[in-house]
Amino acid sequence: MADVSTDLDRALGFAIPAHNGRGRIARLGPVLDTVLAAHAYPPAIEALLAEALTLGALIGSTLKDDAGQLTLQAQTENGVVRLLVVDYRGGELRGYVDFDADRLAEAPAEPTLFALFGQGYLAITFDLASTGERYQGIVPLDGASLAEVAERYFIQSEQIPSLMRVGVRREGGHVVAGGLFLQHLPQGEVGRERLHVRHDHPEWDHVAALGATMGADELADPALSLETLIWRLFNEESEVRLLGESRLTRGCRCTAEHIRSVLTKFPLEEQREMADDDGVIAVDCRFCSTVFPVRIDSTLA
């Protein structure tokens, strides 16, 4: 069992074979502080991004392709939040939110998802590096939380009975968030491919009922290890298998070298149009809020 004093920035998989159930549980701490510190978001936006990053860790850590990437993108044309993006690759998380500060100031202190987005949508994209395949599903932002919207995506688009729970809290200047992701694998032992989808899931009803008892405060409590939370939920089951863990880090992939390599693909005339009077192109990374100044000559080296 992990040391509870350091049991942060980790995702842990598990399975309940007798009920054809699988799950993922995660908790973020320093990763959230690092991502959020780059932007100084207001509390409502901070909580929204913390929830989205937790969902990214829960869903992304299920990828068997270590070089694969999961991207969550919530977008609207007329909401307080114009765009939210989170992506996960190999345990690395990054994300940002583009929002209207003036309209947010007019919203309640704890705005609903609808108040933030209006009629928006959530796109979930899986990019599999090993095969080059891309899968994307889109679901309306119709729910009380992003977790509820993501849950509906798996139920409707993937036709997999699922349950999502996320808890976020700020304490002592730090943000901690935790999440639970449960799914049912019809017809067959956990770990095998689904043979077909049934419309009645008595085994799943049992697992989902237990999962629904997990409180948001427990998920975001750093004093409780992930193993302890799994035990609290399923200690009466005949077998619970731990399926391995993923360590989570903040992973913005922008570097001066990468930006130069991208700029070299533009014709010289276009580079000059992007540059200032001193011949410097300022590239702003939205994820880490860092500006990279690159001279045109450098891009051509």
BELBEL-V390637 format. One record per backbone hydrogen bond with DSSP energy under -0.5 kcal/mol. CO is the residue of the C=O (numbers start at 1). NH is the residue of the N-H. Records with the same first field share a line. If there is no record, write none. Layout:
BEGIN
CO->NH / NH
END
This chain:
BEGIN
2->4
3->6
4->7
6->8
9->248
10->27
11->246
12->25
13->243 / 244
14->23
15->17 / 241
16->19 / 21
17->20
20->185
21->16
22->183
23->14
24->181
25->12
26->179
27->9 / 10
28->177
29->32 / 33
30->34
31->35
32->36
33->37
34->38
35->38
36->39 / 40
42->46
43->47
44->48
45->49
46->50
47->51
48->52
49->53
50->54
51->55
52->56
53->57
54->58
55->59
56->60
57->61
59->62
60->63
64->66
65->68
68->90
69->127
70->88
71->125
72->86
73->123
74->84
75->121
80->82 / 100
82->76
83->98
84->74
85->96
86->72
87->94
88->70
89->92
91->249
92->89
93->251
94->87
96->85
97->99
98->82 / 83
99->101
100->104
101->105
102->106
103->106 / 107
104->107
108->111
112->116
113->117
114->118
115->80
116->80 / 81
118->120
120->141
121->75
122->139
123->73 / 125
124->137
125->71 / 127
126->128 / 135
127->69 / 129
128->131 / 132 / 133
133->128
135->126
137->124
139->122
140->142
141->143
145->149
146->150
147->151
148->152
149->153
150->154
151->155
152->156
153->157 / 158
154->160
159->161
161->184
163->182
165->180
167->178
169->176
171->174
174->171
176->169
177->28
178->167
179->26
180->165
181->24
182->163
183->22
184->186
186->195
189->192
196->198
201->205
202->206
203->207
204->208
205->209
206->210
207->211
208->212
210->213
211->214
215->219
216->220
218->221
220->222
221->224
223->225
225->229
226->230
227->231
228->232
229->233
230->234
231->235
234->237
241->15
244->13
246->11
249->93 / 251
255->259
256->260
257->261
258->262
259->263
260->264
262->265
263->266
267->271
268->272
269->273
270->274
271->275
276->279
279->296
280->276 / 282
281->283 / 294
282->284
283->285 / 292
284->286
285->289 / 290
290->285 / 292
291->293
292->283 / 294
294->281
295->298 / 299
296->300
297->300
298->301
END
